[in-house]
Every structure is written in structure tokens, then in C-alpha cells.
Amino acid sequence: MSMVQVSEKGIFGAGETEFGGSYVSEELQQALDKLDAAFTHYRDDEAFEREFHYYLREYVGRPNPLYFAERLTRELGGAKIYLKREDLNHTGAHKINNTVGQVLLAKRMNAKRIIAETGAGQHGVATATVCAMFNIPCTIYMGEVDTKRQALNVFRMRMLGAEVIAAKSGNRTLKEAVDEALMDYAANYEDTFYLLGSAVGPHPYPLMVRHFQSVIGREAKAQCLEKEGRLPDLITACVGGGSNAIGLFYPFVDDEGVRIVGVEPAGKGLDSGVHAAPLCTGKPDIIHGFKCYVMEDAENCHSIAAGLDYPGVGPEHSYYKAIGRADYVPVGDEEALQAFLHLSKTEGIIPALESSHAVAYAMQAAPRMSPDQIIIVSLSGRGDKDVAQVYDMLRAREGELQEA
């Protein structure tokens, strides 16, 4: 029996460890009930699973490698570091796993239109991609700030035929994009499918996203057993909403010898309050229709990585923290930036700034471990989308140094 206990209404745990659920309007609940019924029916349907895995193999390019970062390992000393190469998926990130699954569900529900939210743009690109493939109109909501720092992804979405709408309220980042997507869904749910990109939101979204993303952990487990003859000692992934992390973590959750560490964005530092680390600093509360750990000051939510810039977190991660199954640690903007540059130079792999948070933690952890131990890092996406942002940051620093 799994240690992860979740009710039919999507509630993880009970009492002080209760997270998830669905706290929405009656009208929106009707739409979610319909979605829950469809997901419950099709997730165990052989024809659905066969089609899902067909597209994962033939379109996404799975399975992707579990790559031994030999030079990085040798340089750091200590544990072997393996990278689960989600960056090699079609569209360049783990997001495509979930969008393929959800678009197949949307087809079976006869949706005439798809909407989505996006932070860094990777989920938006993945949604626009599958909608183009299946010829379904789609609208992507993205915070206005994120549309500027991820302008190339905005262009990609539009090239793929999507309408991109900038959310201009509040911080104009991921939280506001989710706000506007939920409002659209509530108003148009009769013919619209909301393809939510992370393991957040009201039930059934956290379970649905975990189901489609668990291919990451299942593959990583089988590949580690094949390469090393045993399970890893430590698995780690960046956590914003938490989809790539829950995809890696869930298949290992009952393997007690495997330590699980999620890495949250400490931004400019936890003491500054300018970060996006609800599991490290927040308290249980309700956001976007579900209960999870939430930052006390959501207005200061910040990360160098647009995809991690969210003041809440998935309810399953909240549950793992509450029961002590996983640890959640902070990594700041500067540490993530240095890991971004270091992995690029050491292994010839440019990671997403989101993934760089997990790389930074692995670089800290490996030297404290023995050479016969194993770390698996979810390399959730590639850094092409971030190169212009990093270039501008480094140029600005050079200018500051010259002026000094």
C-alpha cells in the first residue's frame, strides 16, 4: 500500500496534513466534476494508454536518456550525478508529456477550444504544439512581465497558431496568468478545455498532471536499475508548481532508501522576502481553488526563472513536506545562474534556469556524498529560451564593473 493517501475528492492526508481539494464556485465545480469523470474513465483505458504512449514515443521522442554527467561528477568528487534528460523532448522540456495526455482527453470530451496558462512559456509552447497537431484552437495566458523576458517563446506560440494574451494585473507573472485562465474557464467551460500545466489547481488537476508526468520517474527508475543495478540514493528536481518534480518523485515515493529533495527558488534570498519558496517559508492556505503552502507575501514572489515564479505549490508536495517524505531546500538566483553557466561549460548542456536550481543543489550535495552513491537530477528543460535573458544580465554586470 502506497504511503500517498488521497481521497476521491483529491485531498491528500487529513487534519494538519490535509492539502488539495476543490474550493471553487458551484458553476466551475460542475466543469471539474465532468473533467474528473472523464479522467477517471480514460486513465485506465487500454486504448487511451496505447495512444498516449504512441505519441510519447513517436512524437515526443521518449524514452529520453538518463545521462551520466561524468566530467561534472569527476570535478566535484563524491556521488555520481545522472541527468534525466527532459530537455531532449520535443519542444525542449517535460511539459509536452502532460500536454499530450491532456489533449487526448480533450479530444474525447469533444472540446472545441483549449486554454492554458504559462510562466516561462514552455507549457504554452507545448500546448500550442499539440493543439496545432490536432487542429484545435487555443488561447494561452501569460503574465505581461514573462512575455517580455520570454519573448522568443511568445513568438513560438504564435507561430504555432496560438493566441497569446498578456495578463496585466498584479505582478503580471504566472499567478495572474492562472487567474485569467480560470476566469475564462468558468465563463466558457461548456466548450472549452483548460489544459493546466503544473501539478496545482483544484482536483482533478494535481492527480491528472502527476499521472501524465510520472513517465519521468518510471523511466529514471528502470534506467538506473539497468545502469547501476540499484536505485539512486538521492533524487532532486526544481519545484515551482511542481510538475517535473512530482513526475520524478512519485514513482520513488515508497522506496524508503531513496532521499527526495525538491529545490525551491530563493530568489534574492529568503530573508529579503523576494523569492518563490512557499514550502520553505509559507503556511497552509487556499490559492487558485486548492489548499497548499502559500507565501505570506505573494506580491514579492520572484525568481530568475519565470517558470518557478509562483506563490503556491502543488498539494502533493505540500503533503510530502508535512509527512516528512521529502525535503525542500532553497537555491537563490545567483546560485542558479552559476549552475546554468557551469553545466554548459562542463557537460556541453545548457539547462533551463528552472532546472539550474536543481543542478545547483546537486553540485552542493555530491561532494558531501561518497563515490559509490548516486544522484538523479531532473533536467526539466533546455536553456535556449533563457540565453537572451542571461546574456542581458551578464552584459549589465560588465557595464557595472566598467563604471566602477
N, C-alpha and C positions, 0 to 999 in steps of 0.2 A: 504493500500500500504506500502510495507516494506521501511525502510529508507536506506537499502542497494541497491544502484542502480549500476548495472553492465551491460555493453554493450554486444552485440553479440560477440565481439572480446575479451571479458574478461577484459575490462578496467573498474576499479572502479572509480567513481567520474569523475571530469573534472577540467581542469586548474591546479591550485596548489594542488588539492586533487586527481589528476589522478595517478592511480597506476595499475600495472598488464600489460596486453597486451602480445605481442609476438614479440620479437626482435631477430630473428634468420635468418639463411641462407634460401635462397629460397627452397633448397632441403629439409631441415628439416621442413620448413613450410608446405610442401606437406604432410609429415607424420603427422604433428599435425592437419592439416585440416581433414585428414582421421579419426584420433582419435576423433576429435571434433564431426564429423558427427555421428560416432558410439555411442559416449556417449550421444549425444542429442537424438538419436533414442531410446536407451535402458533404459535411466534413468527413463522414464515414461512408460516403457513396463511392463505390469502386470506379464508376465511370468518371466521376468528378476527379478523384485522386489520380486516375490514369491520365486525364487531360492535363491536370496541374503539373505532374511530373514530366509529361511530354514537353511542355513549354519551358520548364526549368532546364531540361537537358538540351533541347534543340534551339531555344531562343535566348535563354539567359546564359547558357554555357556551363551549367553545373555538371558534375561536381567541380568546384574550384580547388586549387591546391592548399594543403597545409604545408607551408614553406619553412624550412629550417633556415633561420637567419644566422648563417654560420659566422660571417665576419663580425656582426654585431655581438653575437654570443662570445666569440673569442676576445674581442676588445673589452667587453665588460667583465668577463670572468664570471664564474658561478653558473647558474642554471642555463639550460638550453632554452632558447627563445624560438618558438614557432609562430608564424603569422598565418591566420586563416584569411585567405586572400579574397575577401568580398569585393575588393577594388577591381578584380578582374571580371566581375559580372558585366553583362551588357548594361549600359548606362552608368557604370562605374561605381556602384555601391550596392549595399544589401537591400535597399528599398524595393528593387524590382521583384524580389521574392514575394513580398506581400501584395504588390500591385497586380501581379499575375493572378494570384489566388483570388483577390477581391474582384477583379474584373470578370473572372469566370463566374463568380457568384452573382455579380450584377447582371450578366447575360441571362442567367437562369431566372432572375427576378424580373426580367423584361424591362430593365431601366432604360429610359430614353436619353438620359443625361447623367454625367458624372461630375462631382465636385470634389475638391481636395484642398488641404492646407499644405504649406511648405515653409521651411525655415531657410536652410542653405540652398534649397532648390532641387536637391537630389530626389526627394519624394515627388516633387512637382514634375520633374523630367521623367521619372519612372511612370507616373500616372499618365502624362501626355503620351508617352511611348506606347503603353498598352491600349490607350484609347484610339490612337492612330491605327494600331494594328487591327483592332476590332471595329473601327469606324463608328465610334461613339463620341458625340460632342462632349467636351469637358471644359470646366472653369476652375482655375487654380487661384486660391487666395494666398497672398504673400505680403508680409509686413513691408511697408514702404522703405524702411532702412535696409532691409535684406535685399530688396530689388536693386538697390544701388551697389551694395557690396558683393552681390552675386549676379551682376548684370548679364554675364555670359549664359548663366542658367536660365534667366528670363528669356533671352533670345532663343535658346534651345527649345523651351516650351512653346514659344510662339511659332517657331519653325515647324514643330510637330503638330501644329493646328490648334493648340490650346489658347483660350482666353485667359490672360493673367490680370488679376485685379489687385491693386495695391491697397493694403489696409492702412488707413491714415490716422487711426485713433491711438491713444495711449502711447506706449513705447514704439509702436509701429514695427513690431517684430513678430515672433511666432505666436505668442499668446493672442494677439489681436487678429492674426490670420485665422486661428481656430475659432475665435469669437464670431467672425463674419461667416465662416463656413457653416457653423452650427445654426446661425440665423437663417442662412439660405436653405439649409436642410429642413428646418422647422417649417418654413414657408412653402417648400416645394417637394416634400417627401413623397408625394404620390407618384411622381415620375422621375425622381432624382435619387441617385445612389451616392452617399457620402463615403468616399474612399479615404478613410483616415489612415495616416501614415505611421503613427507610433503606437506603442502599447499603452495608450492613455484613453481617456474619454469614458462615457457611460458604457455599461455592459450592452452588447457583447464584444465591443471593440478590443479591449485588452486580451481577451482569450482568442479572438479571431486573429489578431496580429501575431500573437505568440505561436499559434498553430502554424501559420504560414512561414514564420521566420525560424522555427525550430529545426529546419533543414540545416542551418548553420551548425548547431551543436551536434546533431546526429552525424553529420559528415565528419566534423572535427574529432568526435569520439572514435569513430571507426578508423579514421586515418591515423590517429595517434596509436591506437592498438596495433595497427598494421606496421607502423614505422618503429615503434618503441616497445611493443609487446605489453604495454600497460597504459593506465590512464595518467593524465598530467597531474602535477602537484598543485598547480595554480592556473586558473583561467581568469582573464580580465578583459573588460570592454568599456568604452566610454558610455556614459549614461546622461541623456538629456531627457526625452520622454522615456527612452529605454528599449527600443525595438531590437536593435542589433544585439544588445546585451542580453535581453530575455531570450532571444533566439539561440545564443550560445549557452546561457546558463541553464535553461530548463532541462535539457536532456542530461545534465550532470547533477541536478539538484539532489537526487537521492544517493549519489556517490559520496559518502561522508569523508573519504580521504582526499577529495578534491576541494581545495580552498577556492572560494568565489569572491572576486573583488570588482566592484563597479567603480568607475572613475568619474567623478563629477567635476564640472568646470568651476574652479575657484576664482576665475576672472582676475580682478585686480587685487584679490586677497580676501579671505573670509572676514577679517577684521574690518575691511573697508565697507562691507555690505554690498559691494558692487560685484556680484557673482551670480551663478545659477546653480546653487548647490543645496536644494531643499532637504535632501537626505542627511546632509552634514549639519545643517543649521535650522531647518524648518520644523514645523509642527503639523500634526494631522489636521486637515481641513478639507473643504469641498471646493473643487475648481472644475469648470467645464463638465459638470454633471457626474463627478465621481469623487471618492474620498482618497486622499493620498497625503504624503508630506508636502507641504507648500511653504515657500519662502514667506517670511513675515512682511517683507517689503518688496512686493513684486515689481514696483516701479524702478527699482535698482537692478533688476535682472539683467545680467550681461555675461557674454562670453566672446572671446575672439572668434569662436566657431559659431556661425549662425544657426547650425542645426542643433546646438545644445542650449540655445538661449530661451529656456522655458522655466517658469517659476514653480511648476509642479513636476511630478514624475509618475511613472506607471504604478498602479496599485500593487502589482505583484512584487515589484522592487521594494515598495513600502513594507509589504508583508515579510519579505526575506530579511529586511533590516530588523523588523520588530521581533522576529523569532530567532534572530542571530544566525541565520543560514548564510548570509552574505555580508561582507564588509563593504562600506562605501567610503572612499577617500577623495580628498580634493587635489586637483592639479590646476595651477594657475595659467594665465595667458602666456607668460614668458616661458614657463617650462614646456608648454605645448609647442610653442614656436621653435624652441631649441630642438625638441624631438623631431619636429617636422623637417628641419634642416639636417639633423644628424642622420636620420634614417635614409634621407635622399642621398647623402654623400657616402654612407656606409654600405647600403644594400642596393642602391640604384632604384629605389622605390619611393615615389613621392606620395606620402599619405595625406588624406584629408585632415584638416585641422581638428575635426571632431576625433578621428581615430588617433591623432597625435597625442591626445590626453592619455589614452591607454598605453601607447608606446612609451610615453614619459614615465608612467608608473612602472612598467616592466623594466625600464632601464634603471630605476631605483631599486626594484626588488631583486633582480637577477644576481647582483654581486653579494647580496646577503644570503643567497641560497647555495647549495652545493652543486658541483658539476654533474651529478647524477640525477638532478631534479629537472623538471620540465615545466615551462610556462607556455600557455597558448594565449595569444593576443588576437582579438577580433579586429582585423584591419578593415573597418567597416566601409571605407570608401577611398577613392583615389583623390589626389590633391590638385588635379588640373584646375578645378573650379576656384581654388584658393591662391594660385600662383600670382595673379594680378594683385590681390589684396596684400600678400606677403611682400611682393615687390615694392608696392607703395609704402608699406610700413618701414622696410629697410632703407629705402631712399630717404624717407623723412628723418630717420635716425642719422644717416650720413650727413644730412643737412644740419641737423642739430649739433653734431660733433664738429663740423667745419665752422659753424658760427661760434661755438665755444672756444 
